[in-house]
Amino acid sequence: MKMYPTPLKDCYILEPTIFEDERGYFYEKFNERRFEELTGMNGHFVQDNISKSSYGVLRGLHLQKGDHAQAKLVSCLEGRVWDVAVDLRLGSATFGQWYGVELTGENKRQFYVPRGFGHGFSVLSETAVFAYKCDNFYDKASEGGVLWNDEDLGIDWKLPAEDVVLSDKDRIMPRFAERNF
């Protein structure tokens, strides 16, 4: 496994070593010890989630607040997504900045999003199956987020705005300047 830093402190891209032959391929998707060696971050995850979405679906920007804050290790198992992290940690040198990476079933990359970051993704393929490893349990009362198309953030979601499909919850997230965390 290789680790690549991003411009956002504590966000990393992980790329597996893939062994291929005439039978197919094999790779180690996650190894807690190796993850911690490469990133210096806690690699203990307690919850795995899977979502399947169609082209144009945009999920985000979400985070868990307070004692229920979550770091996530995310990947795309099938299809293609544009995955985005936004640093929402007050006092961080990269506060308010975002970074995006294309995750696909082909490249098998993973993206580590630490606690205190907003996270979201847009589906670029006909469908996508997306996996999240979380280091803390979900708590509905601790949900937070920022509006996906906030002008202050200026995120490029790699989709025409007219193709974006949102949940009711994501449509009414607060603007970055009005966030409640």
Secondary structure, 3 states (H helix, E strand, C coil): CEEEECCCCCCEEEECCCEEECCEEECCCCCHHHHHHHHCCCCCCCEEEEEEEECCEEEEEEEECHHHCCCEEEEEEECEEEEEEEECCCCCCCCCCEEEEEEECCCCCEEEECCCEEEEEEECCCEEEEEEEECCCCCHHHEEECCCCCCCCCCCCCCCHHHCECCHHHHCCCCHHHCCC
